[in-house]
Amino acid sequence: MTRKFWRWTRNETPDSFGSDRTLYLDGEISDETWYGDEVTPQVFKDELNSGKGNITLWINSPGGDVFAAAQIYNMLMDYPYDVTVKIDALAASAASVIAMAGTKVCMSPVAMLMVHNPATIAIGDSEEMQKAIDMLSEVKESIMNAYEIKSGLSRNKISKLMDAETWMNAKEAKKLGFADEILFTDGTEPDDDTKEPDDDTEIEMLFSRKAVTDSLLSKLIPKRKPEKKTATVKAADLEKRLSLLSH
């Protein structure tokens, strides 16, 4: 793995949520080698279980490997103490799945949470394409489980939110049940405890599949290595060197 995307700090005194340790998830989740690597998940698990007590998890991530996110989600859900998630600026895609493992999910008033359908790149005949479609459908169902457990929304509504690539600010995420609290407020903001009705009414959203497509294509197309510069020798100089070699 070229970059470790998490880090731990130990608090000298417990924070306001009673946490002795703080975990930071920054940037892309598993940029290369989590999937199929038995070492990296074990390292994360060992570090998680190296201490006891409540932990605070700060997230600022555009997402990444859905399988890495699934394992981290499972580890946090299995952790026997409280996990307070604080979304710093962004919890998008796979990072939003990890956020759902929080005993309490808090968002900065300027943070965003994004949910969308899983995506991949497939090459082959129609049979291979159908396998890819079936796989993505199952991955979507598994992701919906995490959103459903946390938000309490119907699977139908969650599916529509994912279909539309939905971006939620802190108030919208709290209204829909994806977040429990907005950071740095006194809890008196309008409609503080009003949850969005679980129906099929549309909500305001931002929509863009281009960013997802561009990200996938950037991984598919290998980066060009810089061309090596070759030294140039004048013809006259070359003739002199050859004449020296002949004696």
N, C-alpha and C positions, 0 to 999 in steps of 0.2 A: 504494500500500500504506500503510495507516494506521499500521503499526507494523513496524519491522524486527525480525524474530524471531531474529536471530543477531548475534554480535559477536565480534571478534578481540582478543586481547591477545598481546603479544610478551614472552616470558620473558627476563629478564636472563641467566639461566643455564639450561641444559637441565634439565627436570624428571627425575624418577626413570625415566621411560620414554624419555629422550633427546629430548624434544620441545622445539623452539625456539619454537613458537607454540601458543596454546590457543584453541579455538573453543567458544563457548557457544551452545547452542540452548535458548532459554527460551520457554515458553508455547506458544500455538497456532501450528502451522506454516502460514504463509501465510493470514492471516485474511481476505484479500480477493482479491488480484489476481495471484497467481503464475501460475495457469493462463491461457494466452492472452496473457501479458505477456512479450514477448521481452526486456525490459530487466532485470527482476529476476533471472532465472536467470543472465544474463550477468554481472551485478554480483557474484553469489555466486561464480561460476566465476573471475572476474578476481581477487577477493580470495583465493580458495583458492590460485590459481597465482601470486600476487604474491611468494611466497617459496618457499624450498626446505627440505627436511628433514622430519623426523617432526612430526606434530601430535597434540595431545590434544584430544578432543572431549567436552565435558561436556553431557549431555542431561537436561533436566527439562521434559517436554512431554506433554500429554494427547493429542497427535496433531494431525490436521488434514487438509489437502489431500493425497490419495494421490498425485496427479501431481507435486506439488512434492516430496514425499518420494522418489518414484522418481527424479527428476532429481538430487536431492542424493545419493542412494544411488549413482547411476551416476558422479557426479563424484568422490565419495570413493573408489569402487572403482578408478577410473581414475588416481587420484593416485599418482605413482610412489614415494611414501615410506610409511612405516608410519603408520597411523591408530589410536590407542588411544582407544577409547570408554569413558567413565566415566559410568554412569547414576547421577545424583545422587539423585533421589527417584522419578521416574516416567518410563518410556518406554512409552507406550501407543499402540495403533493405528498410525497412520502413522509415529510417532516410533520405534516398535520396528523398523520396516523400515529406517530410517536407521541404527539401532544395528547392524544386521547387516553394515554395511560396514566395521566395525572389524577391523583386523588382529588386535587383541585386544579383547574386550569385558569390562569390569569393572563390577561392580555394588556399590553401597553395601549393607551388610548390612541397611539399613532401606528399600531401594528396591524398587520393583515394576515388573514388565514385563507388558504385557497385549497379547494377540493376539485378534483377532475378525474376523468377516466384514465386507467393505466394505458400506456402506449408502448409499442415496441417496433422493431423493424424486422420483417421476414422476407426471405428470398426462397423461391421455389415454385412448384406447380400449384394447381388449385387445391390439392389435398393438403399441401404444406400450409397454404394460406388459411384453410379452414381450421387446421390445428392451432395456428396462431390466434385466430378469432376465439376458438373455444378456450384457449389458455387465458386470454385477456378477460373473457367473461367470468372465469373462475376467480381470477385475481381480483376483479371488481367486487365479486360477492364477498370475498374475504375482507377486503378493505371496508366494505359497507358494514360488516359485523362490528368493527371498532367504532365507527361513527354512530351506529344504532345504539350500542351499549352506553355510550357517553351522552348522546343528545336525546334519546328517547323518541326521535322522529321515526316515521314509517319508512320502510325500505323503498317504497315507491317515491317518496319525496327526496330521500337521500340520493337515489339513482338519478332523478332529474337534476339535482344540484350538481352532481358529478358530470352528467351529460353536457351541461351548460358551462363547465369550467367556472365555478362560482368563487369570486373574491369577496371576502367579508371583512368589514372593519370590526373593531372590538365590540361595538354596540350590537351589530347585526349577529356576530358570532354568539354573543351572550343571549340574544333574543331567541336564536335557533337552538340553543342548548349545547353548542360546541365549546363554550367558555362559561365559567362560573362567576368571574369577577373581573372588573377593569382596574388596573393598577393606578395608583396615585390619585384616586378619587375617594370621597368620603361615603360613597354608597347612596348618595341622594340624587343622582342624575335621574332625569325623567324616565318613566317606565322601567325603573331599575329591576323589578321582579316580574316583568311581563314577558312571558315566553311566547314565541311565535306559534300560532295555532298550527296543529299538524294536519294541514290540508294541502291541496294542490295549487294554491294561489302562488303567483309568480312573485319573486322578490327582485329588487334591483341588483344587477351584477355587471361585472366587467368580463369581457369575453375575448380570448385570444389563444388560438391554437398554434400560431406561428412560432411562439417562443419554445413550445414543446417540440415541434417539428425540427426547428433549427438545432436544438440541443441534441436530439437524436442523430441528426445528420452529421453533426460535428464529431460525434463518437464513431460514426461509421466510416467517414472519410479520413484516412491516415494523414497525419501531418507530414509535409514534405521536409526532408532533411536538407539543410543548407548545402549547396553545391560546393565541392572543394575547388579552391582556386589552384590552377596549374601555373607553374613558373614558365615564363617565355624566354627563349634564348634567340638572339639574332643569328642569322645564317652565318655571318662571318666569324662570330665567336665560336659557333659550333664546329666550323671547319678547322679552326685553330686547335680545339680540344681533341678532335679526331686525329689530327696530324701528330699530336703529342702521344696519343695512344699507340700509333703505328710504329714508334721507335722503341 
